[in-house]
Amino acid sequence: MKILGVIPARYASSRFPGKLLADVCGKLLLERVYLQAKKVAEFSDVYVATDDKRIYSACMERDIKAIMTSHKHQTGTDRVGEVAEKNPAGLYVNIQGDEPL
């Protein structure tokens, strides 16, 4: 069965805008989350789902697979849903972008 890991990523955090692009010991917070998720053998693939060009560009610069999603989504789950519409799989795992460990 195809299993996709999806990291919803928005820039507009109310307490720490841009936190996913924050440097954590030489790597972006989002990059650390992505690299950890890539270690899961059961995942067929891992994607970042974002509506922000800064996050998308940072992903492209680091060979992180990213999908631009609508800016109208109110939750990360909505972003995962859009990824599911574009990428058929048997299971989708919503991975929190601010938990690098």
C-alpha positions in Angstrom: 0.0 0.0 0.0 1.2 3.5 -0.9 1.7 5.7 2.2 2.5 9.4 2.0 3.8 11.5 4.7 2.6 15.1 4.4 4.0 18.1 6.4 1.6 21.0 6.3 3.6 24.2 6.4 2.4 27.7 6.7 4.4 30.8 7.3 1.9 32.8 9.3 2.2 31.3 12.7 0.6 33.7 15.2 3.3 33.3 17.9 6.4 32.9 15.7 5.9 33.9 12.0 8.2 32.0 9.7 9.2 29.5 12.4 9.5 26.6 9.9 12.3 28.6 8.2 14.1 29.2 11.5 17.7 27.9 11.7 18.1 25.1 14.1 21.8 24.2 14.4 22.5 24.8 10.8 19.3 23.5 9.2 15.8 24.9 8.8 13.3 23.5 11.3 11.2 22.3 8.4 14.3 20.6 6.9 14.9 18.7 10.1 11.3 17.5 10.2 11.5 16.4 6.5 14.8 14.5 7.0 13.3 12.7 10.1 10.2 11.8 8.1 12.2 10.4 5.2 13.7 7.8 7.7 10.3 6.1 8.0 10.7 3.0 5.8 6.9 2.6 5.4 6.5 6.0 3.7 6.4 5.8 -0.1 7.2 9.5 -0.2 7.1 12.6 1.9 5.8 16.0 0.8 5.7 19.5 2.3 2.3 21.1 1.6 2.4 24.9 1.7 0.7 28.0 0.4 3.8 30.2 0.9 6.3 30.9 -1.8 9.1 31.4 0.7 8.6 27.9 2.2 8.2 26.4 -1.3 11.5 28.1 -2.5 13.4 26.9 0.6 12.2 23.4 -0.1 13.2 23.5 -3.8 16.7 24.8 -2.7 17.1 21.7 -0.5 15.6 19.1 -2.8 12.6 18.7 -0.5 9.5 17.6 -2.3 6.8 20.3 -1.9 3.3 21.0 -3.3 1.8 24.4 -3.4 -1.7 24.4 -1.9 -4.5 26.9 -1.7 -4.1 29.8 0.6 -7.8 29.4 1.6 -7.1 26.3 3.8 -7.8 26.9 7.5 -6.0 23.9 8.9 -3.1 21.6 8.1 -5.5 18.8 7.6 -7.1 20.8 4.8 -3.7 20.9 3.1 -3.2 17.2 3.5 -6.6 16.7 1.9 -5.5 18.8 -1.1 -2.4 16.7 -1.4 -4.6 13.6 -1.3 -6.7 14.9 -4.2 -3.5 15.3 -6.3 -1.6 12.2 -5.2 -3.5 8.9 -4.8 -2.4 6.7 -1.9 -3.9 4.2 0.5 -2.9 6.2 3.6 -1.8 9.8 4.4 0.1 10.7 7.6 -0.1 14.3 8.8 3.3 15.2 10.2 3.6 18.3 12.4 6.1 20.7 10.9 7.4 22.0 14.2 8.4 18.7 15.8 11.9 17.9 14.4 12.6 15.0 16.7 
